[in-house]
Amino acid sequence: MSKTTEQYNAVITKCKDIFVKKTKDYGTAWRILRPISLTDQIFIKAQRIRTIEDKGNQKIVEGRAEEFIGIINYCIMAIIQLELPADYTLEIPLIEATQLYDNQIVTIQDLMLAKNHDYGEAWRSMRISSMTDLILMKLLRIKQIEDNRGQTLISEGIAAGYSDIVNYAVFALIKLSEQN
């Protein structure tokens, strides 16, 4: 499992680097987005990945890897949005935004380690296209929960769905890197 942790950390380092650079460029403009808008943004990225997988080609230079990175970062932003009070400042200083990002990664990675232990790294035998489908399914579930105003009878909830999506996207990026 140490190989998985090493690969996972490498992916997250790349994602965080992009998050930090974009925060330096744009500030935390994403804070204006409601969680439902972030869900839709993630959905658009996942749907583009599926379209690329189905068609076998693309017209925009950015490929699946860049979209999976975007999915990871938007999911982390969405979880941060869910946890911050509604009246929290829109512009968060870079140091605080980075700390909020890091806090979420610790929780999400702990979830991955627990599930990876129980499932025996089953993801390594999965196809990337199946991971894309699972991400899309999780997003449809999140949309339904959002439409139900966050109320669930048995489901874990929205943040748990985002966390699972992050982990599937990290696994997809690991598998993509192993193909090269």
C-alpha distance (Angstrom), angle and dihedral (degrees) to the residues before:
residue distance angle dihedral
M1 . . .
S2 3.81 . .
K3 3.82 88.5 .
T4 3.80 89.2 55.9
T5 3.80 91.8 48.4
E6 3.80 90.9 49.0
Q7 3.82 92.3 48.8
Y8 3.81 91.4 43.7
N9 3.80 91.6 51.9
A10 3.81 91.4 49.0
V11 3.81 91.1 53.9
I12 3.80 92.8 46.4
T13 3.82 91.2 48.2
K14 3.80 89.2 56.5
C15 3.81 92.4 46.1
K16 3.79 92.7 47.5
D17 3.80 91.2 48.8
I18 3.80 89.4 56.5
F19 3.82 91.1 45.2
V20 3.82 91.1 52.1
K21 3.81 94.1 46.2
K22 3.81 92.3 48.3
T23 3.80 90.1 47.1
K24 3.82 88.4 53.5
D25 3.82 90.0 49.6
Y26 3.82 100.3 40.5
G27 3.78 106.4 14.8
T28 3.79 113.2 -139.5
A29 3.81 95.4 -43.2
W30 3.83 86.7 144.4
R31 3.80 87.5 73.5
I32 3.82 88.6 79.1
L33 3.82 89.1 66.4
R34 3.76 118.4 94.9
P35 3.81 114.6 -132.5
I36 3.83 90.1 -105.3
S37 3.81 89.6 57.6
L38 3.79 90.6 51.0
T39 3.81 89.5 50.2
D40 3.80 89.5 53.0
Q41 3.81 91.4 48.5
I42 3.80 90.3 52.2
F43 3.81 89.7 46.9
I44 3.82 91.1 53.6
K45 3.81 90.7 52.6
A46 3.81 93.3 47.3
Q47 3.80 91.5 46.7
R48 3.82 89.8 51.8
I49 3.80 90.0 52.5
R50 3.80 90.1 51.6
T51 3.80 91.6 48.2
I52 3.81 90.8 51.4
E53 3.81 89.8 48.6
D54 3.81 92.2 48.6
K55 3.81 96.9 44.3
G56 3.79 96.3 37.8
N57 3.80 92.3 -138.4
Q58 3.76 142.3 57.5
K59 3.80 140.0 -152.7
I60 3.81 98.2 -150.7
V61 3.81 117.1 72.9
E62 3.80 96.4 -131.3
G63 3.78 108.2 88.8
R64 3.76 138.2 -165.1
A65 3.80 94.9 -68.2
E66 3.80 92.9 58.2
E67 3.80 90.5 47.7
F68 3.82 92.5 50.2
I69 3.82 88.5 51.0
G70 3.80 89.1 51.0
I71 3.80 90.3 49.8
I72 3.80 91.0 52.6
N73 3.78 93.8 49.3
Y74 3.80 95.0 44.0
C75 3.82 90.8 49.4
I76 3.79 90.6 52.7
M77 3.81 90.2 47.9
A78 3.80 89.2 49.8
I79 3.80 93.1 52.0
I80 3.81 89.5 48.5
Q81 3.82 89.0 51.1
L82 3.80 91.0 51.1
E83 3.79 92.1 51.6
L84 3.80 100.4 43.5
P85 3.80 118.5 84.8
A86 3.81 114.4 -101.9
D87 3.80 91.6 -115.0
Y88 3.82 94.9 50.1
T89 3.79 115.2 128.2
L90 3.79 116.8 -86.6
E91 3.78 94.8 -140.3
I92 3.78 110.2 62.7
P93 3.82 118.3 -173.5
L94 3.80 114.0 -109.5
I95 3.81 93.5 -113.3
E96 3.80 92.3 53.1
A97 3.82 93.5 43.3
T98 3.80 89.9 51.0
Q99 3.81 91.1 49.0
L100 3.81 90.9 50.3
Y101 3.82 88.4 50.5
D102 3.82 91.7 49.2
N103 3.81 92.1 48.5
Q104 3.80 91.0 55.0
I105 3.81 92.7 46.8
V106 3.80 91.3 54.4
T107 3.80 90.8 53.4
I108 3.81 93.9 43.6
Q109 3.81 93.4 46.8
D110 3.81 90.8 49.2
L111 3.81 87.8 54.2
M112 3.81 90.1 50.1
L113 3.79 92.4 50.7
A114 3.81 92.5 50.1
K115 3.81 93.8 47.1
N116 3.79 92.4 41.6
H117 3.80 88.9 54.6
D118 3.80 93.0 50.3
Y119 3.81 96.2 42.0
G120 3.80 95.8 41.9
E121 3.82 95.6 -126.9
A122 3.80 91.5 -60.9
W123 3.80 88.2 162.3
R124 3.80 89.3 74.4
S125 3.83 88.5 68.5
M126 3.79 93.7 47.5
R127 3.77 126.6 98.8
I128 3.80 117.9 -117.6
S129 3.81 88.4 -124.2
S130 3.81 89.4 59.3
M131 3.79 89.5 52.4
T132 3.81 88.4 51.7
D133 3.81 89.9 51.8
L134 3.81 91.6 48.6
I135 3.80 90.1 50.8
L136 3.80 90.0 51.3
M137 3.81 91.3 47.8
K138 3.82 91.2 50.3
L139 3.81 89.0 50.0
L140 3.80 91.8 51.8
R141 3.80 88.5 50.7
I142 3.81 90.8 49.5
K143 3.81 90.2 49.5
Q144 3.80 89.8 52.6
I145 3.80 91.7 49.6
E146 3.81 89.4 48.4
D147 3.82 89.8 50.0
N148 3.82 86.9 52.0
R149 3.83 89.0 53.6
G150 3.79 92.0 -110.3
Q151 3.78 94.9 -56.5
T152 3.80 117.2 139.0
L153 3.76 133.9 172.0
I154 3.78 99.4 -155.9
S155 3.80 109.0 -10.7
E156 3.78 124.9 109.9
G157 3.78 93.2 -123.9
I158 3.75 141.2 -120.4
A159 3.83 100.8 -55.4
A160 3.81 90.7 51.5
G161 3.80 89.6 52.4
Y162 3.80 91.6 51.4
S163 3.81 89.8 48.4
D164 3.81 91.5 53.3
I165 3.80 89.8 48.3
V166 3.81 90.9 53.2
N167 3.78 90.5 52.4
Y168 3.82 94.1 47.8
A169 3.81 89.9 48.5
V170 3.82 91.3 50.0
F171 3.81 90.0 49.6
A172 3.81 90.1 49.5
L173 3.81 90.5 51.8
I174 3.80 90.9 49.3
K175 3.80 90.2 51.1
L176 3.82 91.6 46.8
S177 3.81 90.4 52.0
E178 3.81 90.4 50.9
Q179 3.81 90.4 54.6
N180 3.80 91.7 60.0
